[in-house]
Amino acid sequence: LVPARVKAFLKLQARLALQEAVDHYSERLGRPYGRLTLRDTTSRWGSCSTQGNLNFSWRLIMAPPEVLRYVAAHEVAHLEQMNHSAAFWALVERLFPGHQAQRDWLKHHGEDLHRYQF
């Protein structure tokens, strides 16, 4: 019962934090998005569909807040650039200056977020 409550609390916190971040970056970009969905993905921290729907791992709430915001900015950038071209990365940098530190954090510590089983 306790693990289920902890997981529900973390998912709620993730939704609130991601909604705020996505709204912020979407507004800065001037592009609306569709749905915001949370999943428990193991291979991706986020994704953006061609319909503009954004999906995120709820486990991002256990990462430092700036890492969560970087992933939100990254996925919002896909609303304009559905690739990982130089133009895409320039857009990510415009939305979230200095993003490389957060990207590096995920590469080095991201798998640790999956150690917790609920």
RODO-2510 file (C-alpha; in nm, 4 decimals, decimal comma):
residues 118
     n   res          X          Y          Z
     1     l     0,0000     0,0000     0,0000
     2     v     0,2785     0,2445     0,0859
     3     p     0,4686     0,1876    -0,2416
     4     a     0,1490     0,2438    -0,4416
     5     r     0,0869     0,5716    -0,2592
     6     v     0,4462     0,6835    -0,3099
     7     k     0,4257     0,6028    -0,6815
     8     a     0,0925     0,7875    -0,7150
     9     f     0,2403     1,0897    -0,5351
    10     l     0,5520     1,0915    -0,7548
    11     k     0,3419     1,0631    -1,0712
    12     l     0,1267     1,3555    -0,9615
    13     q     0,4348     1,5650    -0,8875
    14     a     0,5821     1,4675    -1,2252
    15     r     0,2624     1,5698    -1,4054
    16     l     0,2552     1,9077    -1,2312
    17     a     0,6238     1,9807    -1,2950
    18     l     0,6164     1,8638    -1,6563
    19     q     0,2926     2,0507    -1,7307
    20     e     0,4465     2,3722    -1,5991
    21     a     0,7705     2,3211    -1,7945
    22     v     0,5982     2,2182    -2,1181
    23     d     0,3580     2,5127    -2,0965
    24     h     0,6541     2,7474    -2,0462
    25     y     0,8601     2,6164    -2,3396
    26     s     0,5595     2,5767    -2,5672
    27     e     0,4676     2,9394    -2,5037
    28     r     0,8250     3,0546    -2,5681
    29     l     0,8306     2,8579    -2,8919
    30     g     0,4873     2,9776    -2,9942
    31     r     0,3745     2,6250    -3,0757
    32     p     0,0869     2,4416    -2,9087
    33     y     0,1102     2,0766    -2,8146
    34     g    -0,1530     1,8051    -2,7956
    35     r    -0,1765     1,5692    -2,5002
    36     l     0,0782     1,5292    -2,2244
    37     t     0,1085     1,1659    -2,1175
    38     l     0,3181     1,0009    -1,8475
    39     r     0,4543     0,6510    -1,8870
    40     d     0,7101     0,4287    -1,7170
    41     t     0,9444     0,3991    -2,0127
    42     t     1,2893     0,2445    -1,9906
    43     s     1,4362     0,3448    -2,3269
    44     r     1,3278     0,7092    -2,3586
    45     w     1,2782     0,9985    -2,1195
    46     g     1,0354     1,1658    -2,3547
    47     s     0,8935     1,1645    -2,7033
    48     c     0,6899     1,3845    -2,9340
    49     s     0,4455     1,2413    -3,1855
    50     t     0,3801     1,3891    -3,5285
    51     q     0,0419     1,5023    -3,3869
    52     g     0,2237     1,7082    -3,1230
    53     n     0,1463     1,4788    -2,8307
    54     l     0,4192     1,4712    -2,5685
    55     n     0,5083     1,1628    -2,3642
    56     f     0,7395     1,1574    -2,0647
    57     s     0,8717     0,9112    -1,8123
    58     w     0,7219     0,9951    -1,4745
    59     r     1,0559     0,8935    -1,3223
    60     l     1,1998     1,2295    -1,4310
    61     i     1,0560     1,3679    -1,1067
    62     m     1,3360     1,1828    -0,9249
    63     a     1,6024     1,3619    -1,1310
    64     p     1,7245     1,7118    -1,0493
    65     p     1,4577     1,9684    -1,1480
    66     e     1,6739     2,1190    -1,4227
    67     v     1,7052     1,7754    -1,5860
    68     l     1,3253     1,7445    -1,5978
    69     r     1,3039     2,0935    -1,7488
    70     y     1,5694     2,0082    -2,0085
    71     v     1,3754     1,7003    -2,1211
    72     a     1,0598     1,9130    -2,1454
    73     a     1,2436     2,1721    -2,3575
    74     h     1,3910     1,8945    -2,5740
    75     e     1,0506     1,7447    -2,6503
    76     v     0,8866     2,0836    -2,7082
    77     a     1,1643     2,1627    -2,9583
    78     h     1,0442     1,8595    -3,1558
    79     l     0,7170     2,0452    -3,2186
    80     e     0,9206     2,2547    -3,4630
    81     q     1,2034     2,0187    -3,5579
    82     m     1,1091     1,6484    -3,5744
    83     n     1,4729     1,5405    -3,5926
    84     h     1,8031     1,5795    -3,4120
    85     s     1,9655     1,8089    -3,6676
    86     a     2,1947     2,1006    -3,5899
    87     a     1,8881     2,3269    -3,6198
    88     f     1,7099     2,1157    -3,3576
    89     w     1,9993     2,1384    -3,1107
    90     a     2,0268     2,5138    -3,1695
    91     l     1,6568     2,5403    -3,0839
    92     v     1,7046     2,3336    -2,7664
    93     e     1,9918     2,5638    -2,6702
    94     r     1,7700     2,8687    -2,7304
    95     l     1,4937     2,7229    -2,5140
    96     f     1,7256     2,5834    -2,2452
    97     p     2,0706     2,7458    -2,2531
    98     g     2,3468     2,5208    -2,1229
    99     h     2,1443     2,2038    -2,1778
   100     q     2,4524     1,9854    -2,2221
   101     a     2,5065     1,9492    -1,8446
   102     q     2,1555     1,8055    -1,8031
   103     r     2,1997     1,5804    -2,1037
   104     d     2,5243     1,4519    -1,9518
   105     w     2,3514     1,3953    -1,6162
   106     l     2,0951     1,1700    -1,7845
   107     k     2,3677     0,9754    -1,9658
   108     h     2,5583     0,9142    -1,6425
   109     h     2,2785     0,8817    -1,3853
   110     g     1,9557     0,8214    -1,5757
   111     e     1,9508     0,4460    -1,5309
   112     d     1,9638     0,4995    -1,1537
   113     l     1,6068     0,6327    -1,1727
   114     h     1,4902     0,2831    -1,2716
   115     r     1,6394     0,1176    -0,9632
   116     y     1,3366     0,2117    -0,7562
   117     q     1,0564    -0,0397    -0,7849
   118     f     0,7084     0,0553    -0,6708
***
